[in-house]
Amino acid sequence: MSPTNRTVVVTGIGATTPLGGDAASTWEGMIAGRSGVKPLEQEWAADQAVRIAAPVAVDPSEVIPRPQARRLDRSAQFALIAAKEAWADAGFTAKAGDDPAVDPDRLGAVIASGIGGVTTLLDQYDVLKEKGVRRVSPHTVPMLMPNGPSANVGLAVGARAGVHTPVSACASGAEAIGYGIEMIRTGRADVVVAGGTEAAIHPLPIAAFGNMMAMSKNNDDPQGASRPYDVARDGFVLGEGSGVVVLESAEHAAKRGARVYAEAVGQGISADAHDIVQPEPEGRGISHALQNLMDRTDLNPAEIVHVNAHATSTPAGDVAELKALRKVFGDDVDHMAVSATKSMTGHLLGGAGGVETVATVLALYHRLAPPTINVENLDPEAEAAADVVRGEARKLPVEGRIAALNDSFGFGGHNVVLAFRTV
């Protein structure tokens, strides 16, 4: 098999999210239809128009030793937690070089963030203003760098084949995983740790997104605020956390007897060239990404039975995505169970693609599609375009190979679609 045709598989998963401190508890929360959205209890939230968010269920201070945490932005802390879980889940017992099962020169890391160390930047600016130059932390620069999470994950696992940081707003995490797939497929690496992370629950991002009218202001009903496809949806709820997978060439995984969750089939990428923040209303850019995926892989529309939708709970974006699915797949969309897990986790921005890849892979592995919660009155346009899984998880076909898509789109018109398939 030539390097450009190498089969890529997922052998490890990790997550820390508003639903749980690891992948298992996150998945359990999704299948149960549990919301991770809560009222913001910080003093600064009192003056905000938006006073709800979805913080991680387990604070990183409970996992990472304080001396190490003081040198890491919160986004990097999340990434390390998820990456270490995924690394162990893949069956590796130590960093590359110390574990003979992986060559550090054949190991890569691709961890994305949409905003990077924004909380470090803003907090240290406050220190500068209030306490003066000498009190600014000497760790500020490596903490605020957008590549900080990927660099720290690369150090933790011993990656020397390349460490990368795609930045494409809310498509960043998915783009990182797509980049990791290509690193293996083209022969640059045998194993890649890939995913996304974000930590932006802070006064300025909350105020900025709120003033854009992008976020839900349903402060009186936090757990019902994120409601993709519902006629009353009024914006996304900001979440935080990280999702990471271990990607591996099928040959490398087989040689070491690794458990395989799913095949990572490939990616489709496009750009809207429409507006810096607004989605193209007919989903043309999304359609292009979907078609790009189908043109570049051996996927058959008939085997795609599940879509983890981007669906952030915004009036324009949710329906545009479903229209694109219908445009590309036609009547085949009727057998695709569409789930919007942001209804439970909120929107993790650059971390969304990572967490939702974990959810997509587990949906295939368990043959079970998570529900979309809070859909009390389904938007007629959504109902006409696709089959939304509402209220309760839904079983997927138990026989034969099945595939699933994970959609991620970002400000700037970035569109990424990932495809996975059972093995």
N, C-alpha and C positions, 0 to 999 in steps of 0.2 A: 504494500500500500504506500503510495507516494505521500510525502509530508503534507501536501495540500488536501489530502483526502482522509486524514486521520480522524477516527471516531472519537468524540469527546464525551465523557460521562461525569456525573456528579457522584462523588464518594463521601462527602462530608457536608454537614449543614450546621449553622450556628446563628443565634439571634438573641438580642435583648431588646424588648419592645414594651409598649404600654400594656400588653397582655401577659407578659411573663419575662423572667430573667434568662430564659433559654429557649431553644427551638421547640422542645416538647411542650412546655407550658404555653407558649405562644400559639402553637397549633391547637392545643386543647381549648384555649380561649376562643379561637376562631370557630371551631366546630360547635362550641356551645353557644355561639352568637353573643359573646360578652363584649361590652364596650369598655375601652380604656380611657375614655374622656372624663375629665374631672374639672371642678372649679379651680381656678388659679388662686392659691392661698397666700401668695407673696404680697407684701404691702404695696408694691408698685402696681399691682393689678387693679387696685381700686379705682384708679383714674382712667383705665383703659376702656375703650368701647367693647373690646373682646376680652372676656374674663374667663375663658375656658381653654383647655389644651389637653393633650394626651401625653403625660410624662411617662418615662419608663417605670415599669412595675417594681423593679429592683434597682435601687440607686447604685451606681458603680462604686461608691464608697464602701459598700458592703462586700465588694469583690476584689478591688484593686488596693494594695497597701498604700497608705497615705503618702509615704515618701515618693513613690512612683507616680501617684495621682497628681501630686503638686507640679509635676513636670509635663503633664499631658492635658491638652484641652479635653473638654467633656466628649467631643465627637471622637477623638482618638481613644478615649477610654471605652466608649461603646464598641468601636471597631475591634479593639484588642480582645474584649470579652467574647464577642461573636466569633472572631477568627480563631481564638484558642479553642473554643468549643467545636468549631467545624474541623479544626486540625486533629483534635483528639477523636472526634466522631469518625473521621476518615481512617483511623487506625494508626496514626503516627504517634510515637511515644516520646519524641524529642525533636528539637529543631533539625533541619536538614544538615547532614554531615555527621551529627551525633546519632541520628536514626539512619541506619544503612539503607533503608527502603527508599530514600529519596536523595538525589544528588543536588546539592545547593546550586550548582551551575545550570541545572535543568528545572529550577523552581522559580516561579514568578509570583508577584503580588500586585493586584490591581484593586485598590480601594478608593472609591469616589466620595465626594461630598459636594453638595450644591453651593454651600456658603463657606465651608472651612471653619477656622477657629474664630468665628464671629464673637462668641461670648468672651473669649480671652481678650480679643482686641478691644471690645467695649469696656470690659471690666478694668483692664490695665490703663485705658485712657482715663477712667474715673480716678484711678490711683494717682496718675500723673497730675491731674487737676487738683485733687484734694490733698495729696501728701508730698508731691514734688518728685523731681527726676530720680533721686536716689532710691526711692521706694518701688520703682518699676521693676518687675521681676526680670532677671537675666534670662529666664526661660521663655520670655514672651514670643520671640521670633519663631523658634521651632514649634511653639504651641499654636500660633495663629496661622502657620503656613497651611494652605489647602492640602498639600501633600503630606502633612504631619501624620494623619491616620495611616496612609499607605506605607510611609517610611517606618513607622513604629511596628506595623504588622510585618513588614519585610524583615526587620531586625529580629522580631520574635520568632519567626519560622526559619530564618536564615536564607532568604531568597536572594539569589545572585543572577538569575536570568533576566531580570528587569523588574523594576517597581514603578508603577504608573498611577496617575491620578486624573481620570477624565472629569471634566467639569462641564456639565450641560444641564444646569438647574435640576429640575425634578426627574429628568431622564438619566442623571449621572450614574446611579447605582446599576441600572440595567445596562448602560453603555460599558461600565467596568466589566460586567460579566461577559458581555459580548466580546470585549477586547481580550479577555482571558481565554475565551473559546478560540479566538483566532490565533493567539500565541501558541496554543497547543496544536491546532490544525495545521499551521504553517511550519511547525517544527522548531519553534524558538524555545519551547518548554515542554516538559512532560507533565508537570503539575503546576496549577496556578490557584492561589487563594484570592478570591474575587468577591466584591460586594460593595455596599454603600453604607454611609453613616451620616448622621446629622444631629446637631444639638443647637437648636435656635430658639428655645423657649426663654425669651429675654425681652425686656421692655421695648427695645427698638424694633426688632423684627415683628413683634406682635402689633405694635402701633403702625408700622409701615404696611404690612399686609392688610391690617384692618382698614387703613385709610384708602387702600386700593379697592376696597369693597370686595376683596377676594375671600374673606373669612366669614364663617357663620357668627352671627351675633346672638344666637339662641342661648343666652347665658342662663336662662331659667330652667333649661332642660339639657344639661351637658351631654348625657348619654344618648339623647335623641337628636343631637345637633348635626352629626355627620350622617346625611341621609341621601346617598347617591340615588338618582332616578326618581326620587319622590317629587311630586309637583311643588312641594314647599321647600325644597332645598335652597339654601341661601349662601353657600360658600363652604370652603373646607375648614377643618379643625387642625391646628398645627400639632404634630406629634414629634417624637424624638426616638432615637434608637439606631440599631444597626442590624443588618442581615448579611451573612457571608456564606459562601459555598466553597468547597474544594472541588476544582475541576481537574480532570486527569485524562490522559489518553487511555482508551479502552485497553490497549496492549499493556501499558504500565500497570493499570489497575488489576488486570487478570494475572499478571506475573506475580503480584504480591498477595493475590487472593482477597482483594478488597470487596466489601459489599458495595453494590451499585444501586443508587436511588433511581436514576433515570439517565437517559441519553440527553446531552445538550446538543440539540440538532443544529442551531445556528441563530442568526440575528438578521433583522431587517432594519435599515436606518434611512431616515429622510429628514428634510427640513421643510417647514411650511412656506417660508419666504412671504409671510402674510402680515404679522404684527409682532411686536416685542413681547406682548403678554397675552393677547387674545388668540384663541385657537381659530383656525380656519373653519368657518361654520359648517361646511359640508364635509369636513374631514378628508380633504384631498391629500394633504401631507401624510396623514395617518394611512390612507389607502395606499399611498406610494410605499410606505414602510412595510405594510403587509404584503404587497405584491413583490417587493424586493426580497422579502423573506422567502416567499414561495418560489421565486425564480432562482434563488441561490441554494436551495435545499431540495431534498427528495420528498418533502412532506406532501401528503395527499389530503385535500380538504376533508375528505370523508373520515379520516382518522383523528381530526381535531375535535375533541368532545368537551373541552373546557377552556375558558378564557378568564384569567385574572385581570380584570379591566383596570385601567388607570383611574377612571371614575372618582373624582375628588369631591363630588357633591356640589359642583358649580352648575349654574343654569345652562351655560353654553357648552362646556366641555363634555359633559356626560353623554349627551345625545349625539354629538359630532362623532364620537368614537364608535358608537353603535351603528351609525349610518355608514361609516367606513367599513366595518365588518360586513355589513349587508352588501355593500357595493362590490367588495372583493370576492366574497364567498357565496353570495346569492342564497339560494334555499338551503345550502349546507349549514348556514348559521342556525337553522331551526334545531339542529341536534347539538349545539354548543351551549353548555351550561355556563352562563356569565356570572361571575362573582365579583363584588366590589368590597374587598377586605378593608379598605380605608373607612368604611362605615364603622369598623371596630377599632382600628389602630389610629385613626386620624391620618394626616398626610405627613410622612416623614421626609418630604422633600428629596434630597439626594440619597437618603437612606431607603426610600420607598421601594426602588427597584430591587434592592437586596432582600428586604423582608418579604416582598411579594414573590420573588423567585423561590425563596424557601417555602412559601405557601403553595406555589404552583407545583414544585417538585414533590411536596408531601401529598398534595391532592392526587397526583398520579400514583405515587407509591401506595397510598391507602385507597385509591380509587373512590375518592370522596371529595365533592366540591363544597367549600365553605359557603355559608349564607351571606346575603346582603341584608343587614338589619336596618330597621327604621323606615322601611318602605311601606308607608300606610296608604298612600295614594299614588300608584305607579303612573308616571308621566306617559300619556298616550303615545307620544313619539318613541319613547323607549320600548313600550310594549309592542309597538308595530315593528321595531327594528331587530329585537333579539329576545332570547329567553333568559330573563334575569332570575337567578336563584334567590328566592326571598324567604326570610323567616327561619328556615331550617336547612341544615346541610343536606346535600343530595348525593345519592350513590351514582357513581359513574360506571360504565360498562365493565363487567368483571372478567370478560374473556377478550383475548386478542390484544394486539398492541394499540395503545391509544396515545394521543398527543395533546398538549396544552400550550397555550400562549400566555405570555406575561407582557402586558402593554405598559409603557412608561413614556410620558410626554412632559416637556418642560418649557418654561418661559424662554422666549427666543425662537420658538418653533421647532424645538428638537423632538424627534420621534424615534423611539426604539421599541422594537418588538422582538422578544426572545421566544424560542420554541424548544420544548422538551418532549421526550417520548419515553414510554415504558420500555424496558429491556426484557 
